[in-house]
Every structure is written in C-alpha cells, then in structure tokens.
Amino acid sequence: MFRFKRANINYLRDGLLIPDHTVTTNRLNISGTEALCIFLRRLSYPNRLVNHNLEHIFSHFSHKVSWLNQRWIPKQALADAVAAKGAPIQNCISFIDGTIKPIARPSSNQCSSYSKHKRLHGLKFQSVMLLNGIIGHIFGPMEGKHYDCALLAANGLIAELETIGDFCLYGDQAYPLRRTLISPFRGAALSPPGARI
C-alpha cells in the first residue's frame, strides 16, 4: 500500500513533525503513528480528506511546493536533462501550464466559473512540473474564466523566477515572453508549402 517499508513510518512521522498523540475532530485520542497511517491510507485511495493531519502537514511544509528556489531541486541537472532530449534551450529546467478542473454548473455566478475556451464551468490551477514528476510549484484554484497569464500574474511567480538565476521555464503560447519564462512564437505553425521547404 505504501511506497516505503514499515520501519520507515516512524522516520516519516518524525520528518513531518506529527505529534506523539493526536486528538481527532470526534475526540478520539490516537497515536501519531496511527494518525499518519490513517492519513496515508486516505491519500492512497480517493476519499474525503477531512483530516487535521493534512492541515498540520500543509501548515508546516506548504513552502516546499510554493517556492521554486529550493535546495532539493537540482536546477543544473534538470537543465542538462532537458538539453539532452534535444531542446535548443540549454537553461530550461521545467514546464509550466494551467489546467481546468470541471465542476457542476453553479446555481449563481455562473459567469465567473465558465471558461469560454473550454466551454465548461470549472476551477483553474497552475503548476510547474519538474522532469522527475514532482510538482515544483502549484497555485489555485481560481475561477474558470481566467486565462493562464492571469494565474501567472496573481501568484507572483514572475518575481520568484528572478531568484533562480539563469534558468527558465517553458510554457505554452498563453504565457508572456520573459528572460525566465520562454514560450513559442504565436502563429509558428507552418503552412503545408512552408513545411515542405
């Protein structure tokens, strides 16, 4: 069920700063190890995450997924891996994109959650995905009517990108062109005669 051995659960509990004893919302007194195992079980299967362990972990470690300039992110190794795949950009470390999660049509304020581009009601999220599959930065939710560049402006990532040195992110055409954020040219698709040349 878990991706580590039973002996490592105590190391994980200590690393996540989970207290030795926890009182749940329905006043059950359980050990920190048991609380962690219940929490991990809920994360491993679609379930309602009404658990104060999630709040505890988020309050202590949310900065690990909301700021790109972390020691554990090997920026030069990521740039080398992108370049090894044949990318012409030698300093690209990651990729950014927005996504919309569909929701049921709300009974009021439908315009704020409606995406004209996707033609559905939803909530928008934006994430920076590292090559090793880890989300290096996440922002959201916002109303579905916003475009990716609006999410970028709202989350302050542009200022944060200035702190990571000479590295850059690659996004789709919805993103503005900056020193630390690269996107393809608009209208770069070639016509069939142009592709033959």
Residue pairs with C-beta under 8 A, 6 or more apart in sequence:
1 40
1 41
1 44
2 9
2 40
2 44
4 12
9 33
9 36
9 37
10 33
12 36
13 32
13 33
13 36
16 36
16 56
16 57
16 60
16 61
17 56
17 60
18 32
18 35
18 36
18 53
18 56
18 57
19 32
20 31
20 32
21 29
21 30
21 31
21 32
22 29
22 30
22 31
22 32
22 35
22 52
22 53
23 29
24 30
24 35
24 52
25 50
25 52
30 38
35 53
36 53
38 51
38 53
39 51
39 53
39 54
39 57
42 48
42 49
42 51
43 49
64 70
64 72
65 135
65 136
65 137
65 138
66 137
66 138
66 139
67 137
67 160
68 94
68 128
68 136
68 137
68 157
68 160
68 161
68 164
69 160
69 163
69 164
70 136
73 93
73 130
73 136
75 93
75 164
75 165
75 167
78 93
78 94
78 130
78 131
78 167
79 90
79 91
79 92
79 93
79 167
81 131
82 89
82 92
82 93
82 131
83 89
83 90
83 92
89 168
89 170
89 182
91 166
91 167
91 168
92 167
92 168
92 169
92 170
92 182
93 130
93 164
93 167
93 168
93 169
94 128
94 129
94 130
94 131
94 136
94 169
94 170
95 128
95 129
95 169
95 170
95 171
96 126
96 127
96 128
96 129
96 152
96 157
96 169
96 170
96 171
96 175
96 181
97 126
97 127
97 129
97 148
97 171
97 172
98 124
98 125
98 126
98 147
98 148
98 151
98 174
99 124
99 125
99 126
99 127
100 115
100 118
100 120
100 122
100 123
100 124
100 125
100 144
101 122
101 123
101 124
101 125
101 141
102 120
102 121
102 122
103 113
103 121
103 122
103 123
103 144
104 121
105 121
106 113
106 121
110 121
111 145
112 143
112 144
112 145
113 121
113 122
113 123
113 143
113 144
113 145
114 120
114 121
114 144
114 145
115 121
115 122
115 124
115 144
115 145
116 145
117 147
118 144
120 144
121 144
122 144
123 140
123 141
123 142
123 143
123 144
124 140
124 141
124 142
124 143
124 144
124 146
124 148
124 151
125 138
125 139
125 140
125 141
125 142
125 151
126 138
126 139
126 140
126 148
126 151
126 152
126 155
126 157
127 135
127 137
127 138
127 139
128 135
128 136
128 137
128 138
128 157
128 169
129 135
129 136
130 136
137 157
137 160
139 151
139 154
139 155
139 157
140 151
142 150
142 151
142 154
146 154
147 174
148 171
148 172
148 174
148 175
149 174
149 175
149 176
152 158
152 175
152 176
152 181
158 178
158 180
158 181
161 168
161 169
161 178
161 180
161 181
162 180
164 180
167 180
168 179
168 180
168 181
168 182
169 180
169 181
169 182
170 182
170 183
171 181
171 182
171 183
172 183
172 184
173 183
173 184
173 185
173 186
174 183
175 181
175 183
176 183
177 183
